[in-house]
Amino acid sequence: MPNYSLTLKQREVYEYIKDYIDKNKTAPYIREIQQACNIASYKGTVDKLLALEKKGYIKRRLNKHRSIVIN
């Protein structure tokens, strides 16, 4: 796992994704992350994912559903 610090909301999103993948063997949709983590907007959720990706916690393929991979 990368050594960059996360905000509380980024940590919440990361933990949700990790738990979801462990339980379901596939990544959640962005809307599922938004609802589960009580993020006000779709764009806000995408911004959290981009931050996690930039910090090296996840990888995503653009325009692909359920394409989040935990590093």
VEXPAFI-571894 format. One record per residue (C-alpha): residue in three letters; x, y, z. Coordinates in steps of 0.5 Angstrom, whole numbers, padded with zeros to 4 digits, always signed. Layout:
BEGIN
AlaXYZ
...
END
This chain:
BEGIN
Met+0000+0000+0000
Pro+0003+0007-0002
Asn+0005+0011+0004
Tyr+0001+0018+0002
Ser-0004+0020+0007
Leu-0011+0020+0006
Thr-0017+0025+0008
Leu-0022+0022+0012
Lys-0027+0021+0006
Gln-0022+0018+0002
Arg-0020+0013+0007
Glu-0028+0012+0008
Val-0028+0011+0000
Tyr-0022+0006+0000
Glu-0024+0002+0006
Tyr-0031+0001+0002
Ile-0028-0001-0004
Lys-0024-0006-0001
Asp-0029-0009+0003
Tyr-0034-0009-0003
Ile-0029-0013-0007
Asp-0027-0018-0002
Lys-0035-0019-0001
Asn-0037-0019-0008
Lys-0030-0021-0012
Thr-0032-0015-0017
Ala-0031-0007-0016
Pro-0037-0003-0014
Tyr-0040+0002-0019
Ile-0039+0010-0018
Arg-0046+0011-0016
Glu-0046+0005-0010
Ile-0040+0009-0007
Gln-0043+0015-0007
Gln-0049+0013-0004
Ala-0045+0008+0001
Cys-0040+0014+0003
Asn-0046+0019+0003
Ile-0042+0024-0002
Ala-0047+0029-0005
Ser-0045+0029-0012
Tyr-0043+0024-0017
Lys-0037+0029-0019
Gly-0035+0029-0012
Thr-0034+0021-0012
Val-0030+0021-0018
Asp-0026+0027-0015
Lys-0025+0022-0009
Leu-0023+0016-0014
Leu-0018+0021-0018
Ala-0015+0023-0011
Leu-0014+0015-0009
Glu-0011+0014-0016
Lys-0006+0019-0016
Lys-0004+0017-0009
Gly-0003+0010-0012
Tyr-0008+0007-0007
Ile-0013+0004-0013
Lys-0012+0003-0021
Arg-0018+0005-0026
Arg-0019+0004-0033
Leu-0023+0010-0036
Asn-0030+0009-0039
Lys-0030+0002-0036
His-0035+0000-0030
Arg-0033-0004-0024
Ser-0026-0003-0026
Ile-0023-0001-0020
Val-0017-0005-0017
Ile-0014-0004-0010
Asn-0006-0004-0011
END
